[in-house]
Amino acid sequence: VQDAAVTAVKDKGGNTAIAAYVTPETADIEALKSALKETLPDYMIPAFWVTLNELPVTANGKVDRKSLPEPDIEAG
């Protein structure tokens, strides 16, 4: 993974879930999930994953969370 960001989103049931935005060197999201499961509890594993070419940034170089696309809640 080159860059990553996470945000809290509402899932289909209205519950808060984690969405991960990654700019992977490889597009193997399943490998990322497996690696995270080795060190994190289940509730900390993102429910939704969005792959981007690059993360949007503000003029200050910080992740522009307002510009991140909405994850596909239906696919999660």
MOPAC internal coordinates of N, CA, C and O (Angstrom, degrees):
PM7 1SCF
backbone

  N    0.0000 0     0.00 0     0.00 0    0    0    0
  C    1.4530 1     0.00 0     0.00 0    1    0    0
  C    1.5181 1   107.94 1     0.00 0    2    1    0
  O    1.2310 1   120.92 1   -51.13 1    3    2    1
  N    1.3019 1   115.85 1   128.87 1    3    2    1
  C    1.4571 1   120.78 1   177.52 1    5    3    2
  C    1.5213 1   110.71 1   -83.39 1    6    5    3
  O    1.2310 1   120.20 1   129.35 1    7    6    5
  N    1.3292 1   117.22 1   -50.65 1    7    6    5
  C    1.4581 1   123.53 1   179.04 1    9    7    6
  C    1.5153 1   108.57 1  -139.34 1   10    9    7
  O    1.2310 1   120.83 1   -25.08 1   11   10    9
  N    1.3354 1   116.03 1   154.92 1   11   10    9
  C    1.4578 1   120.72 1   177.76 1   13   11   10
  C    1.5176 1   109.96 1  -153.96 1   14   13   11
  O    1.2310 1   121.48 1   -26.72 1   15   14   13
  N    1.3215 1   114.77 1   153.28 1   15   14   13
  C    1.4596 1   122.21 1   174.03 1   17   15   14
  C    1.5155 1   106.72 1  -148.62 1   18   17   15
  O    1.2310 1   120.22 1   -28.34 1   19   18   17
  N    1.3129 1   117.18 1   151.66 1   19   18   17
  C    1.4588 1   121.29 1   175.87 1   21   19   18
  C    1.5200 1   108.99 1  -129.16 1   22   21   19
  O    1.2310 1   121.08 1   -30.17 1   23   22   21
  N    1.3252 1   115.54 1   149.83 1   23   22   21
  C    1.4561 1   121.98 1   175.91 1   25   23   22
  C    1.5155 1   108.67 1  -139.13 1   26   25   23
  O    1.2310 1   121.10 1   -17.56 1   27   26   25
  N    1.3148 1   115.49 1   162.44 1   27   26   25
  C    1.4580 1   121.27 1   173.93 1   29   27   26
  C    1.5244 1   107.99 1   -93.31 1   30   29   27
  O    1.2310 1   120.77 1   -46.07 1   31   30   29
  N    1.3287 1   116.14 1   133.93 1   31   30   29
  C    1.4663 1   122.28 1   178.14 1   33   31   30
  C    1.5208 1   108.58 1  -133.48 1   34   33   31
  O    1.2310 1   120.41 1   -13.81 1   35   34   33
  N    1.3127 1   116.83 1   166.19 1   35   34   33
  C    1.4600 1   122.39 1   175.04 1   37   35   34
  C    1.5221 1   108.49 1   -95.24 1   38   37   35
  O    1.2310 1   120.72 1   -48.93 1   39   38   37
  N    1.3411 1   116.22 1   131.07 1   39   38   37
  C    1.4601 1   119.74 1   177.62 1   41   39   38
  C    1.5305 1   109.90 1   -85.44 1   42   41   39
  O    1.2310 1   120.29 1     6.10 1   43   42   41
  N    1.3415 1   117.05 1  -173.90 1   43   42   41
  C    1.4623 1   121.47 1  -177.31 1   45   43   42
  C    1.5218 1   112.50 1   -58.08 1   46   45   43
  O    1.2310 1   120.15 1   147.12 1   47   46   45
  N    1.3249 1   117.33 1   -32.88 1   47   46   45
  C    1.4563 1   121.69 1  -179.23 1   49   47   46
  C    1.5153 1   113.98 1   -86.21 1   50   49   47
  O    1.2310 1   120.04 1  -178.02 1   51   50   49
  N    1.3374 1   117.53 1     1.98 1   51   50   49
  C    1.4467 1   121.00 1  -179.34 1   53   51   50
  C    1.5153 1   113.99 1    84.63 1   54   53   51
  O    1.2310 1   120.57 1  -174.49 1   55   54   53
  N    1.3206 1   116.51 1     5.51 1   55   54   53
  C    1.4613 1   121.34 1   178.16 1   57   55   54
  C    1.5241 1   110.35 1   -84.65 1   58   57   55
  O    1.2310 1   120.66 1   -27.24 1   59   58   57
  N    1.3122 1   116.35 1   152.76 1   59   58   57
  C    1.4566 1   120.49 1   177.53 1   61   59   58
  C    1.5245 1   109.80 1   -77.97 1   62   61   59
  O    1.2310 1   120.88 1   -46.51 1   63   62   61
  N    1.3212 1   115.93 1   133.49 1   63   62   61
  C    1.4587 1   122.03 1   179.48 1   65   63   62
  C    1.5302 1   108.21 1  -135.95 1   66   65   63
  O    1.2310 1   121.05 1   -13.70 1   67   66   65
  N    1.3190 1   115.60 1   166.30 1   67   66   65
  C    1.4604 1   121.17 1   179.62 1   69   67   66
  C    1.5289 1   109.67 1   -98.18 1   70   69   67
  O    1.2310 1   121.24 1   -46.82 1   71   70   69
  N    1.3269 1   115.24 1   133.18 1   71   70   69
  C    1.4698 1   121.51 1   173.21 1   73   71   70
  C    1.5213 1   107.84 1  -114.01 1   74   73   71
  O    1.2310 1   120.77 1   -49.53 1   75   74   73
  N    1.3263 1   116.13 1   130.47 1   75   74   73
  C    1.4626 1   121.56 1   179.17 1   77   75   74
  C    1.5239 1   109.39 1  -106.64 1   78   77   75
  O    1.2310 1   121.25 1   -43.47 1   79   78   77
  N    1.3063 1   115.21 1   136.53 1   79   78   77
  C    1.4642 1   122.96 1   175.24 1   81   79   78
  C    1.5193 1   106.34 1  -116.01 1   82   81   79
  O    1.2310 1   120.35 1   -60.11 1   83   82   81
  N    1.3248 1   116.94 1   119.89 1   83   82   81
  C    1.4585 1   120.43 1  -175.72 1   85   83   82
  C    1.5224 1   110.93 1  -128.85 1   86   85   83
  O    1.2310 1   121.49 1   -29.52 1   87   86   85
  N    1.3242 1   114.75 1   150.48 1   87   86   85
  C    1.4587 1   121.89 1   171.62 1   89   87   86
  C    1.5233 1   105.37 1  -117.76 1   90   89   87
  O    1.2310 1   120.98 1   -98.53 1   91   90   89
  N    1.3233 1   115.73 1    81.47 1   91   90   89
  C    1.4614 1   119.35 1  -171.78 1   93   91   90
  C    1.5174 1   114.06 1   -77.58 1   94   93   91
  O    1.2310 1   122.12 1   -29.52 1   95   94   93
  N    1.3191 1   113.55 1   150.48 1   95   94   93
  C    1.4633 1   118.88 1   170.48 1   97   95   94
  C    1.5206 1   108.26 1   -72.39 1   98   97   95
  O    1.2310 1   120.55 1   149.48 1   99   98   97
  N    1.3200 1   116.56 1   -30.52 1   99   98   97
  C    1.4583 1   122.36 1   172.36 1  101   99   98
  C    1.5177 1   106.93 1  -128.43 1  102  101   99
  O    1.2310 1   120.01 1   -26.95 1  103  102  101
  N    1.2999 1   117.58 1   153.05 1  103  102  101
  C    1.4596 1   121.31 1  -176.12 1  105  103  102
  C    1.5231 1   111.97 1   -93.04 1  106  105  103
  O    1.2310 1   119.63 1  -147.01 1  107  106  105
  N    1.3139 1   118.32 1    32.99 1  107  106  105
  C    1.4606 1   121.27 1  -177.50 1  109  107  106
  C    1.5301 1   110.36 1   -93.22 1  110  109  107
  O    1.2310 1   121.19 1   -98.35 1  111  110  109
  N    1.3199 1   115.32 1    81.65 1  111  110  109
  C    1.4622 1   121.36 1  -178.94 1  113  111  110
  C    1.5270 1   110.64 1   -63.82 1  114  113  111
  O    1.2310 1   120.04 1   144.17 1  115  114  113
  N    1.3118 1   117.52 1   -35.83 1  115  114  113
  C    1.4751 1   120.17 1   179.78 1  117  115  114
  C    1.5313 1   111.13 1   -62.25 1  118  117  115
  O    1.2310 1   120.06 1   143.10 1  119  118  117
  N    1.3236 1   117.49 1   -36.90 1  119  118  117
  C    1.4661 1   120.77 1   176.91 1  121  119  118
  C    1.5275 1   110.44 1   -66.63 1  122  121  119
  O    1.2310 1   120.62 1   142.12 1  123  122  121
  N    1.3249 1   116.42 1   -37.88 1  123  122  121
  C    1.4607 1   119.93 1   177.02 1  125  123  122
  C    1.5207 1   110.90 1   -63.85 1  126  125  123
  O    1.2310 1   120.51 1   135.26 1  127  126  125
  N    1.3260 1   116.62 1   -44.74 1  127  126  125
  C    1.4674 1   120.69 1   178.57 1  129  127  126
  C    1.5263 1   110.71 1   -59.79 1  130  129  127
  O    1.2310 1   120.45 1   135.19 1  131  130  129
  N    1.3283 1   116.75 1   -44.81 1  131  130  129
  C    1.4649 1   121.02 1  -179.70 1  133  131  130
  C    1.5190 1   111.33 1   -61.68 1  134  133  131
  O    1.2310 1   120.48 1   138.02 1  135  134  133
  N    1.3175 1   116.69 1   -41.98 1  135  134  133
  C    1.4588 1   120.56 1  -179.96 1  137  135  134
  C    1.5238 1   110.82 1   -65.43 1  138  137  135
  O    1.2310 1   120.21 1   139.58 1  139  138  137
  N    1.3270 1   117.21 1   -40.42 1  139  138  137
  C    1.4635 1   120.79 1   179.13 1  141  139  138
  C    1.5261 1   111.50 1   -66.81 1  142  141  139
  O    1.2310 1   120.45 1   143.37 1  143  142  141
  N    1.3371 1   116.75 1   -36.63 1  143  142  141
  C    1.4666 1   120.77 1  -179.40 1  145  143  142
  C    1.5181 1   112.39 1   -64.36 1  146  145  143
  O    1.2310 1   120.17 1   158.86 1  147  146  145
  N    1.3222 1   117.28 1   -21.14 1  147  146  145
  C    1.4638 1   120.84 1   179.04 1  149  147  146
  C    1.5191 1   112.11 1   -72.91 1  150  149  147
  O    1.2310 1   120.41 1   155.86 1  151  150  149
  N    1.3404 1   116.82 1   -24.14 1  151  150  149
  C    1.4657 1   119.14 1  -174.85 1  153  151  150
  C    1.5240 1   114.77 1  -124.22 1  154  153  151
  O    1.2310 1   119.76 1   163.02 1  155  154  153
  N    1.3215 1   118.06 1   -16.98 1  155  154  153
  C    1.4677 1   120.58 1  -176.55 1  157  155  154
  C    1.5249 1   111.16 1  -114.32 1  158  157  155
  O    1.2310 1   120.26 1   -29.77 1  159  158  157
  N    1.3358 1   117.11 1   150.23 1  159  158  157
  C    1.4695 1   119.35 1   173.14 1  161  159  158
  C    1.5326 1   109.75 1   -70.03 1  162  161  159
  O    1.2310 1   120.42 1   -22.05 1  163  162  161
  N    1.3235 1   116.79 1   157.95 1  163  162  161
  C    1.4693 1   121.83 1  -175.58 1  165  163  162
  C    1.5204 1   113.78 1   -54.12 1  166  165  163
  O    1.2310 1   120.09 1   141.26 1  167  166  165
  N    1.3389 1   117.43 1   -38.74 1  167  166  165
  C    1.4586 1   119.04 1  -176.39 1  169  167  166
  C    1.5280 1   112.70 1   -68.91 1  170  169  167
  O    1.2310 1   119.81 1   167.89 1  171  170  169
  N    1.3235 1   117.97 1   -12.11 1  171  170  169
  C    1.4607 1   121.49 1   178.64 1  173  171  170
  C    1.5305 1   112.67 1   -97.93 1  174  173  171
  O    1.2310 1   119.80 1   177.09 1  175  174  173
  N    1.3106 1   117.98 1    -2.91 1  175  174  173
  C    1.4624 1   122.22 1   177.92 1  177  175  174
  C    1.5300 1   107.66 1   -82.31 1  178  177  175
  O    1.2310 1   119.37 1   -53.78 1  179  178  177
  N    1.3309 1   118.82 1   126.22 1  179  178  177
  C    1.4657 1   120.03 1  -179.64 1  181  179  178
  C    1.5262 1   112.31 1   -57.16 1  182  181  179
  O    1.2310 1   121.34 1   -41.81 1  183  182  181
  N    1.3289 1   115.04 1   138.19 1  183  182  181
  C    1.4651 1   121.17 1   177.68 1  185  183  182
  C    1.5240 1   111.10 1   -83.85 1  186  185  183
  O    1.2310 1   120.81 1   152.24 1  187  186  185
  N    1.3298 1   116.06 1   -27.76 1  187  186  185
  C    1.4619 1   121.63 1  -177.31 1  189  187  186
  C    1.5201 1   109.00 1  -125.90 1  190  189  187
  O    1.2310 1   120.94 1   -38.89 1  191  190  189
  N    1.3336 1   115.80 1   141.11 1  191  190  189
  C    1.4660 1   121.95 1  -178.04 1  193  191  190
  C    1.5157 1   109.31 1  -127.87 1  194  193  191
  O    1.2310 1   120.78 1   -47.33 1  195  194  193
  N    1.3198 1   116.11 1   132.67 1  195  194  193
  C    1.4616 1   122.09 1   176.77 1  197  195  194
  C    1.5241 1   107.15 1  -126.46 1  198  197  195
  O    1.2310 1   120.63 1   -55.17 1  199  198  197
  N    1.3150 1   116.41 1   124.83 1  199  198  197
  C    1.4632 1   121.98 1   177.78 1  201  199  198
  C    1.5285 1   108.59 1   -97.23 1  202  201  199
  O    1.2310 1   120.85 1   -51.95 1  203  202  201
  N    1.3113 1   115.98 1   128.05 1  203  202  201
  C    1.4618 1   122.28 1   179.68 1  205  203  202
  C    1.5249 1   109.70 1  -125.73 1  206  205  203
  O    1.2310 1   120.59 1   -26.93 1  207  206  205
  N    1.3193 1   116.48 1   153.07 1  207  206  205
  C    1.4656 1   119.97 1   174.76 1  209  207  206
  C    1.5205 1   110.48 1   -67.36 1  210  209  207
  O    1.2310 1   121.00 1   141.71 1  211  210  209
  N    1.3473 1   115.69 1   -38.29 1  211  210  209
  C    1.4582 1   121.48 1   175.68 1  213  211  210
  C    1.5223 1   108.37 1  -156.00 1  214  213  211
  O    1.2310 1   120.79 1   -28.73 1  215  214  213
  N    1.3220 1   116.10 1   151.27 1  215  214  213
  C    1.4519 1   120.62 1   178.51 1  217  215  214
  C    1.5299 1   109.05 1   -78.94 1  218  217  215
  O    1.2310 1   120.14 1   -40.95 1  219  218  217
  N    1.3357 1   117.34 1   139.05 1  219  218  217
  C    1.4644 1   118.64 1   176.15 1  221  219  218
  C    1.5272 1   109.49 1   -69.19 1  222  221  219
  O    1.2310 1   120.57 1   -39.62 1  223  222  221
  N    1.3069 1   116.51 1   140.38 1  223  222  221
  C    1.4622 1   120.43 1  -179.01 1  225  223  222
  C    1.5270 1   110.16 1  -127.11 1  226  225  223
  O    1.2310 1   121.24 1   -25.32 1  227  226  225
  N    1.3263 1   115.23 1   154.68 1  227  226  225
  C    1.4580 1   121.82 1   176.05 1  229  227  226
  C    1.5226 1   108.89 1   -81.46 1  230  229  227
  O    1.2310 1   120.68 1    -2.57 1  231  230  229
  N    1.3093 1   116.30 1   177.43 1  231  230  229
  C    1.4644 1   121.11 1   177.37 1  233  231  230
  C    1.5309 1   111.27 1   -62.26 1  234  233  231
  O    1.2310 1   120.43 1   155.95 1  235  234  233
  N    1.3239 1   116.78 1   -24.05 1  235  234  233
  C    1.4671 1   121.37 1   178.73 1  237  235  234
  C    1.5231 1   113.08 1   -85.92 1  238  237  235
  O    1.2310 1   120.22 1   179.16 1  239  238  237
  N    1.3327 1   117.19 1    -0.84 1  239  238  237
  C    1.4576 1   120.83 1   178.82 1  241  239  238
  C    1.5159 1   114.81 1    86.02 1  242  241  239
  O    1.2310 1   120.09 1  -173.16 1  243  242  241
  N    1.3402 1   117.43 1     6.84 1  243  242  241
  C    1.4672 1   121.06 1   177.76 1  245  243  242
  C    1.5243 1   109.32 1   -90.05 1  246  245  243
  O    1.2310 1   120.44 1   -22.73 1  247  246  245
  N    1.3287 1   116.76 1   157.27 1  247  246  245
  C    1.4589 1   120.39 1   178.21 1  249  247  246
  C    1.5250 1   109.13 1   -61.72 1  250  249  247
  O    1.2310 1   120.86 1   -51.50 1  251  250  249
  N    1.3222 1   115.96 1   128.50 1  251  250  249
  C    1.4634 1   122.31 1   178.23 1  253  251  250
  C    1.5224 1   108.04 1   -88.72 1  254  253  251
  O    1.2310 1   120.82 1   -92.07 1  255  254  253
  N    1.3166 1   116.03 1    87.93 1  255  254  253
  C    1.4690 1   121.60 1  -175.17 1  257  255  254
  C    1.5251 1   112.50 1   -62.15 1  258  257  255
  O    1.2310 1   119.63 1   151.06 1  259  258  257
  N    1.3240 1   118.31 1   -28.94 1  259  258  257
  C    1.4577 1   121.60 1   178.75 1  261  259  258
  C    1.5290 1   111.52 1   -67.84 1  262  261  259
  O    1.2310 1   120.29 1   156.29 1  263  262  261
  N    1.3191 1   117.05 1   -23.71 1  263  262  261
  C    1.4629 1   121.11 1  -178.47 1  265  263  262
  C    1.5244 1   113.22 1   -93.86 1  266  265  263
  O    1.2310 1   119.97 1   176.22 1  267  266  265
  N    1.3218 1   117.65 1    -3.78 1  267  266  265
  C    1.4593 1   119.95 1   178.01 1  269  267  266
  C    1.5274 1   109.03 1   -68.72 1  270  269  267
  O    1.2310 1   119.50 1   -42.51 1  271  270  269
  N    1.3329 1   118.55 1   137.49 1  271  270  269
  C    1.4619 1   120.24 1   179.22 1  273  271  270
  C    1.5317 1   110.36 1   -69.89 1  274  273  271
  O    1.2310 1   120.95 1   -27.68 1  275  274  273
  N    1.3257 1   115.80 1   152.32 1  275  274  273
  C    1.4512 1   120.50 1   175.90 1  277  275  274
  C    1.5298 1   108.71 1   -68.12 1  278  277  275
  O    1.2310 1   120.07 1   -42.79 1  279  278  277
  N    1.3373 1   117.48 1   137.21 1  279  278  277
  C    1.4635 1   118.70 1   176.30 1  281  279  278
  C    1.5371 1   110.30 1   -70.86 1  282  281  279
  O    1.2310 1   120.69 1   -21.88 1  283  282  281
  N    1.2994 1   116.28 1   158.12 1  283  282  281
  C    1.4731 1   121.94 1   178.15 1  285  283  282
  C    1.5232 1   107.45 1   -79.05 1  286  285  283
  O    1.2310 1   120.92 1   -88.43 1  287  286  285
  N    1.3309 1   115.85 1    91.57 1  287  286  285
  C    1.4629 1   122.06 1  -177.25 1  289  287  286
  C    1.5252 1   110.99 1   -60.69 1  290  289  287
  O    1.2310 1   120.18 1   143.41 1  291  290  289
  N    1.3228 1   117.27 1   -36.59 1  291  290  289
  C    1.4625 1   121.08 1  -178.75 1  293  291  290
  C    1.5138 1   112.32 1   -64.59 1  294  293  291
  O    1.2310 1   119.93 1   147.77 1  295  294  293
  N    1.3396 1   117.75 1   -32.23 1  295  294  293
  C    1.4641 1   121.97 1  -178.40 1  297  295  294
  C    1.5190 1   111.67 1   -82.01 1  298  297  295
  O    1.2310 1   119.77 1   161.12 1  299  298  297
  N    1.3458 1   118.05 1   -18.88 1  299  298  297
  C    1.4542 1   121.78 1  -177.03 1  301  299  298
  C    1.4681 1   111.62 1   -69.59 1  302  301  299
  O    1.2310 1   120.10 1   180.00 1  303  302  301

